[in-house]
Amino acid sequence: MLKLKDINKIFNEGTVDEKIALDDIQLELKKGDFVTIIGSNGAGKSTLMNIISGVLIPDEGTVEIDGQVVNNLKEFQRAPLIGRVFQDPMAGTAPAMTIEENLAMAYSRDKKRGLRKGVTKERRILFKESLESLHLGLEDRLTAKVGLLSGGERQALSLLMATFTKPKVLLLDEHTAALDPSRAALITDLTREIVDRSGLTTLMVTHNMQQAIDLGNRLIMMDKGRIILDVDPEQKKTLTIERLLKEFERIRGEKFASDRAVLG
């Protein structure tokens, strides 16, 4: 469903500020795979997400989604194929618009645009049913401005919008990091429920090692622009933070005091 082959990306090449962001990335996700990504700051995680979504173009290599090479497609042209939720709850929604208007935009993402009513009676019924799955009471606030919602409510809405049309690939870019622990736990549970229910092929970046272990069927670790560890489904079932840290230390040949040193 998602295939990255020979991906390289260098920023400020040929200058004193040159940085190798991605170095020979090889990654393949089968349909329904839920892969979590961990790694220290600067490891290349967000750059990888931006390469897939079309925000950045790789210097070398190909990005393939559902059998289609998308290197030459701009971000908006990939939108029908990709759903994405960002770390900032403010980034995935339009605050001045109502909940139902935001959902109408998401609903139309994979459809031809034209001059027609965005919120119809039929769509409003669909929106209410979809919002009920969040268990936040938002189905009774369809005409409320999204800017009035809490961070957790907005992130839940962003998650629903990103998955509304069942995209080929779902990208979750530290989407619980900006929330308080209780709201982060809520969004984590919703993520598991929505991805499992729809069988979405998902790539999730997180700084929370336990979350990376608990969610999904596969885990990869990045460091200095490379994938240095790829934990398959069977290995992941018995994976612990301690074992993950030891493996990181073994690969890097360095001793770290805690998981904060790895992920900070």
C-alpha positions as CSV (number, residue, x, y, z in Angstrom):
1,M,0.0,0.0,0.0
2,L,2.9,2.3,0.8
3,K,6.4,1.8,-0.6
4,L,9.4,4.1,-0.1
5,K,12.4,3.1,-2.2
6,D,15.9,4.6,-2.0
7,I,14.7,7.8,-0.4
8,N,17.3,10.5,0.2
9,K,16.9,14.1,1.3
10,I,19.6,16.7,2.1
11,F,19.0,20.2,3.4
12,N,21.4,23.0,2.5
13,E,23.6,20.7,0.4
14,G,27.1,22.0,-0.2
15,T,27.0,24.5,2.7
16,V,28.3,24.5,6.2
17,D,24.7,23.9,7.3
18,E,24.3,20.7,5.2
19,K,22.2,18.1,7.0
20,I,21.3,14.7,5.8
21,A,17.7,14.4,6.7
22,L,16.9,11.0,5.1
23,D,19.6,8.5,4.1
24,D,18.6,5.6,1.8
25,I,15.2,4.9,3.3
26,Q,13.6,1.6,2.4
27,L,10.2,1.1,3.8
28,E,7.1,-0.9,2.8
29,L,3.7,-1.1,4.5
30,K,1.2,-3.7,3.5
31,K,-2.5,-2.9,3.5
32,G,-3.7,-2.6,7.1
33,D,-0.3,-2.3,8.6
34,F,-0.1,0.1,11.6
35,V,3.5,1.1,12.0
36,T,4.8,3.3,14.9
37,I,8.0,5.4,14.5
38,I,10.3,6.5,17.3
39,G,13.6,8.3,17.3
40,S,15.4,11.3,18.8
41,N,14.9,14.8,17.6
42,G,16.4,15.3,14.2
43,A,16.2,11.6,13.3
44,G,14.1,12.3,10.2
45,K,10.7,11.3,11.4
46,S,8.8,14.5,10.3
47,T,10.8,14.8,7.1
48,L,9.7,11.3,6.3
49,M,6.0,12.3,6.8
50,N,6.5,15.4,4.7
51,I,8.1,13.3,1.9
52,I,5.1,11.0,1.9
53,S,2.5,13.7,2.0
54,G,4.1,15.8,-0.7
55,V,5.2,18.8,1.4
56,L,8.8,17.9,0.4
57,I,10.1,16.1,-2.6
58,P,12.9,13.6,-2.2
59,D,16.3,14.3,-3.8
60,E,16.4,10.7,-4.9
61,G,14.0,7.7,-4.7
62,T,10.4,7.0,-5.2
63,V,7.2,7.2,-3.1
64,E,4.5,4.8,-4.1
65,I,0.9,4.7,-2.8
66,D,-1.4,1.9,-3.7
67,G,0.7,1.0,-6.7
68,Q,1.0,4.6,-8.0
69,V,4.3,6.6,-8.0
70,V,3.3,10.0,-6.5
71,N,6.7,11.8,-6.7
72,N,5.3,14.3,-9.2
73,L,2.1,14.9,-7.4
74,K,1.8,18.0,-5.3
75,E,0.5,17.9,-1.7
76,F,-3.1,18.8,-2.7
77,Q,-3.0,16.2,-5.5
78,R,-2.1,13.5,-2.9
79,A,-4.9,14.6,-0.6
80,P,-7.4,12.1,-1.8
81,L,-4.9,9.3,-1.0
82,I,-3.7,10.6,2.4
83,G,-5.2,11.5,5.7
84,R,-2.9,13.4,8.2
85,V,-3.2,14.5,11.8
86,F,-0.7,17.0,13.1
87,Q,0.7,17.6,16.6
88,D,-1.0,20.9,16.9
89,P,-4.8,20.6,17.4
90,M,-5.2,23.9,15.7
91,A,-3.6,22.6,12.4
92,G,-6.2,20.1,11.2
93,T,-9.4,22.2,11.4
94,A,-10.8,25.6,10.4
95,P,-11.7,27.4,13.6
96,A,-14.0,29.9,12.1
97,M,-16.2,27.3,10.5
98,T,-18.7,25.0,12.2
99,I,-18.2,21.3,13.0
100,E,-20.5,20.3,10.2
101,E,-18.7,22.6,7.7
102,N,-15.4,21.1,8.6
103,L,-16.7,17.7,8.1
104,A,-18.2,18.7,4.8
105,M,-14.8,19.7,3.6
106,A,-13.3,16.4,4.7
107,Y,-16.1,14.5,3.1
108,S,-15.4,16.2,-0.3
109,R,-11.6,15.6,-0.2
110,D,-11.7,12.6,-2.6
111,K,-14.6,13.9,-4.7
112,K,-14.8,16.3,-7.7
113,R,-15.5,19.8,-6.6
114,G,-18.4,21.9,-7.9
115,L,-21.0,24.5,-6.9
116,R,-23.3,22.5,-4.6
117,K,-24.4,22.7,-1.0
118,G,-21.7,21.4,1.3
119,V,-24.1,20.4,4.2
120,T,-27.2,18.6,3.1
121,K,-29.8,16.8,5.1
122,E,-28.3,13.4,4.2
123,R,-24.8,14.5,5.0
124,R,-25.9,15.9,8.4
125,I,-27.2,12.5,9.3
126,L,-23.9,10.9,8.3
127,F,-22.0,13.5,10.2
128,K,-24.0,12.9,13.4
129,E,-23.5,9.2,13.2
130,S,-19.8,9.6,12.6
131,L,-19.4,12.0,15.5
132,E,-21.3,9.6,17.9
133,S,-18.3,7.2,17.5
134,L,-16.1,9.8,19.3
135,H,-18.3,9.6,22.5
136,L,-17.7,13.4,23.1
137,G,-21.2,14.7,22.5
138,L,-20.1,16.6,19.4
139,E,-23.0,15.1,17.4
140,D,-25.2,17.6,19.3
141,R,-23.0,20.6,18.5
142,L,-22.9,20.4,14.7
143,T,-23.3,24.2,14.3
144,A,-20.8,25.1,17.0
145,K,-17.6,26.9,15.8
146,V,-14.6,24.6,15.9
147,G,-12.6,27.3,17.5
148,L,-14.7,26.9,20.7
149,L,-13.7,23.3,21.1
150,S,-11.1,22.1,23.6
151,G,-7.7,20.8,22.3
152,G,-8.8,17.2,22.8
153,E,-12.1,17.7,21.1
154,R,-10.4,19.4,18.1
155,Q,-7.9,16.6,17.8
156,A,-10.6,14.0,17.9
157,L,-12.4,15.9,15.2
158,S,-9.2,16.1,13.2
159,L,-8.7,12.4,13.5
160,L,-12.3,11.8,12.3
161,M,-11.8,14.2,9.4
162,A,-8.5,12.6,8.3
163,T,-10.2,9.1,8.2
164,F,-13.6,10.1,7.0
165,T,-13.0,9.0,3.4
166,K,-10.9,6.0,4.4
167,P,-7.6,7.2,2.9
168,K,-5.1,4.8,1.4
169,V,-2.5,6.0,4.0
170,L,-3.1,7.7,7.4
171,L,-0.2,9.8,8.8
172,L,-0.2,10.6,12.5
173,D,2.5,13.1,13.4
174,E,2.8,13.1,17.2
175,H,-0.9,13.7,17.3
176,T,-1.2,13.3,21.1
177,A,2.0,15.1,22.2
178,A,0.3,18.5,22.8
179,L,-2.5,17.1,24.9
180,D,-2.8,16.6,28.6
181,P,-2.5,13.0,29.8
182,S,-6.2,12.3,30.0
183,R,-7.0,13.7,26.6
184,A,-3.9,12.0,25.1
185,A,-5.2,8.7,26.4
186,L,-8.6,9.4,24.9
187,I,-7.1,10.2,21.5
188,T,-4.9,7.1,21.7
189,D,-8.0,4.9,22.3
190,L,-9.9,6.6,19.5
191,T,-6.9,6.1,17.2
192,R,-6.8,2.4,17.9
193,E,-10.6,2.1,17.5
194,I,-10.8,4.0,14.2
195,V,-7.8,2.4,12.6
196,D,-8.9,-1.1,13.6
197,R,-12.5,-0.6,12.5
198,S,-11.5,0.8,9.1
199,G,-8.4,-1.3,8.5
200,L,-6.4,1.8,7.7
201,T,-2.7,1.6,6.6
202,T,-1.2,3.8,9.2
203,L,2.2,5.4,10.0
204,M,2.4,7.1,13.4
205,V,5.3,9.2,14.8
206,T,5.4,9.3,18.6
207,H,7.9,10.3,21.4
208,N,6.1,8.0,23.8
209,M,7.8,4.7,23.8
210,Q,5.1,2.9,25.6
211,Q,2.5,4.2,23.1
212,A,4.7,3.1,20.3
213,I,4.8,-0.4,21.7
214,D,1.1,-0.6,22.6
215,L,-0.3,0.6,19.3
216,G,0.1,-1.1,15.9
217,N,1.5,-4.3,14.6
218,R,5.0,-3.0,13.8
219,L,7.6,-0.6,15.1
220,I,10.5,1.2,13.5
221,M,13.3,3.3,15.1
222,M,15.0,6.1,13.2
223,D,18.4,7.7,13.9
224,K,20.3,10.3,11.8
225,G,18.0,9.9,8.9
226,R,18.1,6.1,8.7
227,I,15.9,3.3,9.8
228,I,18.1,1.4,12.3
229,L,15.5,-1.0,13.7
230,D,12.4,-2.6,12.3
231,V,10.4,-4.7,14.8
232,D,8.1,-7.2,13.1
233,P,4.6,-8.2,14.5
234,E,5.8,-11.3,16.3
235,Q,8.7,-9.5,18.0
236,K,6.5,-6.6,18.9
237,K,4.1,-8.7,21.0
238,T,6.8,-9.2,23.6
239,L,8.6,-5.9,23.3
240,T,9.3,-3.8,26.4
241,I,10.8,-0.3,26.8
242,E,13.8,-1.9,28.5
243,R,14.5,-4.3,25.6
244,L,13.9,-1.4,23.1
245,L,16.5,0.8,24.9
246,K,19.0,-2.1,25.0
247,E,18.6,-2.6,21.3
248,F,19.1,1.1,20.6
249,E,22.3,1.1,22.7
250,R,23.5,-2.0,21.0
251,I,23.1,-0.5,17.5
252,R,24.5,2.9,18.5
253,G,27.2,1.5,20.7
254,E,26.4,4.2,23.3
255,K,24.9,4.0,26.8
256,F,21.9,6.1,27.5
257,A,20.6,6.8,31.0
258,S,16.9,6.7,30.1
259,D,14.3,6.8,27.4
260,R,14.4,10.6,27.6
261,A,17.9,10.5,26.2
262,V,16.7,8.5,23.2
263,L,13.6,10.5,22.4
264,G,14.4,13.9,23.7
